[in-house]
Amino acid sequence: MAEFATGNRDEALDIVQDAMLKLAERYAERGAREWPPLFHRILHSRIMDWHRRNKVRRRWRVWLREDDETRDDPIESQPDPGDPRPDRHAGDEQLAAALDAALKALPARQQQAFLLRTWEGFDVAETARAMGCSQGSVKTHLSRAMHALRDALADHH
């Protein structure tokens, strides 16, 4: 979830680590069944904090005309030459890129509901606790996310 929100694996790992530390500091005495929704609530807050900080940083970069320090390594971005079926690999990469783009295009609450329900396997009640909203809102956000993803990925049957 953090990687989708930030688009950067290293930033995402830092955010997740920070969220885990906050969970341990504040909620260690709670039962283990309560931890997943609490963790995702903390994670969501950390992601929102990250977005706010980066918004300010982008303003300063533009103002100071700094170059973006994050550049892709051309060697690391090359496909694996050992893949026995490059045509399938290319199709998988296209689908993964389309899914990634479609998920990033979702509004934050729809993205969060989708990731918690489908990828994390939370039930509606756990998702509602993690998102800080009603169960009906979770269902609405998830439904809208599913419709948007189906529309965005219609060409990738």
Steps between C-alpha positions, in 0.01 A plus 500: 500500500777742588686421180192579292451823689859619469615339178833434668590173671760655733263776613228240550726282715588800717131584544411140590788481748389823663142372521618174661700691759202720585279193529748335739541819705133579539311172477729221624264428787203442268404156377658369182158491327478879532842567342423469125231773488703720735810453287319591181349806664848613606638412156233711330588795725870460420425487127294820524785665693743391227279654231479829690877516549566421135257766387707758687826351371376516139421868542853564622655293221311695237588827664866408538503316162660189643518189287313198623752268663302186428606357166446146379807289453499400130666167572251401770205590279598253226296178469646174629676335204454159660120509470406209270181671378565870440164551329320389814733706717419811295126434535534453875698821527236687301222367720696578817570853375134549408387375843755720674385805303132419560557461875696824519222680313243402763409754767684428827198358686406267212862387472516436873173305505607289203844418640376421850211282384653317205874494564514500878191280536328716760129455551267800476505571875882488522529722194254750649703515822825544307353773280311672781165489321176302494465156347263649242769746394747215458255318273438817297871577461575140404217485249612821333860379494400168342296674229785742425755218485277289273460794264870582504607140443229401249757467220714256701268197518 
